[in-house]
Amino acid sequence: MKVRTASSPLSQARLRQIVQGVAASEHGWLSLVRYDLDRRWYQRLTSDDDHEVWLLSWLPGQRTGFHDHGESSGAFAVARGALRERAAPGRRPGPSAAVSRGEVKSFGPWYIHDVINASVQPAVSVHAYSPPLTSMRRFEFGPGGLERVTVETAVRW
């Protein structure tokens, strides 16, 4: 049996548990939430050797654009409102799926997706990544399919 050390990545199941627990504890984060008309608002809640947790707010129409989380696995839970996720499993995006309040999505490293608040109400979500994020690649769809356009590093967050 493998023993998990402080620096070993957490499983997707554990990341799902973390975001569900934080999302369900509004008293711990509700006073922190801000809404920004120009972009999604986000704040890191915790950062440990093996994972980090973020709080995000979304006004109607705000989205991430297609991106991955590098070598990190992740999970997100919708704490208020509703979001839609569209994965890009190949060279083309797949169908979008609703993620309602209380629902959780998880994913492994290099998973490419776009998340949007397609509703008319603000939304709040909780995200966890393990290991903590070091990079994110951003993508767009061109004539040949999925194309990487930028790479962001943790220094920018």
N, C-alpha and C positions, 0 to 999 in steps of 0.2 A: 504494500500500500504506500502510495506517495504522500509524503507529508508536505503540506503547503507552508512555505516560509513567507515572511513579510513581503518579500519582493516577487513572489510568484503571482501571476495574473489570477484574478478571480474568475470563476465560471460564469457563463451567461445566466444560469439559474440564480447564482448569488447576486449578480448585478440586478436582476429582476426583483429580487427580494428587497434590495436596498432602495431602489426607486419607488417601489410600492409603499414601503414604510415611510419614506420621506414625504411622498405625495399625500399620504393619508394623515400626516401630522401638520395640518395647515398652521397651527399656532406657532410652529417653529420657523415658518418662512413667509407667511402672508404679509407681515409688516415690511418685508424687504422688497416686495415686488414693485417694479416701476414699469411704465409703458412709454415707449419712445416712438414718436410718429415716423421717424426717419429709418429706423432699423430695429431688428429684434433686440430686446434688452436681455442681458445675461449676467449672472454673478456666480462665481465658484463658492459653494457652501463648505466643502471639505476637500482636503487634499492629503492623502496618505501615500506611503511607499507603493502600495499595490492598487490604489484606485482613487478617483476623484468624483465629486458630485457637483452638478451645476443646476441652477434654477434659471429658467428662461420664460420670458413673456412674449406673447404674440398678439399683435393687433390684426384685425381682418386683412387678408391679402399678404401678410408678411410670410416670407419663406426662406429656406436655407439655400436653395439652389442645389444641384447635384454635387455631392461631396462624399468623401470617405473619412475614416478616422485613423488612417495609417495602420499601425500594428496593434491598435487597441480594439478590444471587444467592447460592446456597449449595450445599454438598455435605456429606454425612456418610458416614463409614465405620464399620462395626461392627468393633471391635478385639477384643472378647471377648464371648461370649454371643450373643444374638440379640434383635432388636427387631422390631416390626411398625409399619408406616406406613399411615395412612389419609388420603388426600388428599380435599379438598373442592373439586372442580372447578366446582361450581355452587352451587345453594342447598341441596343435600343432600350428605352424605358418600358417597364411593365405597367400594368394597370395600377391606379391609386387605390388605397384602402383607407377607410375611416379608422381613426383611433380616438375613441370616446373617453370621457372622464372615467378614470379607474382602470383603463386598459394599459397594457405594457407591451412594448415591442423590444426585442433583443436581436443582436447581430454579432457576427464575428469580425475579425480584422479584414480590412480592405473592402468592406461592404459599402456599395455606392447607393445613395438614396437622396431624395429631396423631400423635405417636410414643409407643409404649408398650413396656415390657418385659412381654410377656405370658407369658414363660417362668417356670420355677421357679428359675432360676439368675441371679445378678447379671450385668450387662452393662456394657461400656465402649464409648464411641463417641467419634470425633473429628469435629469440625465446623469448616468454614471458610466465611467470608462475605466477599463483596466487592461494593461497598465495605464497610468495617467497619460493624457494626450501629449504627443510630441510634434505631430504634424497632421495636417488635413490637406488632401488634394481636392481641388475644385474642377468640375467638368462641365462641358456644354456638349450639345448634340449638333454635329455638323453634317455635311453631306455623306461622310464616311462613317457616321455613327458617333459614338462616345469619344470625346477628345479632352485630354487634360489641359487646363488653361492656366492654373496657378497652383503653387504649393505654399501653404501657410505653416509657420512654425510656432511653437508654444510661446516664443518671445512676444508675439503679437497679441496674446490673450492676457 
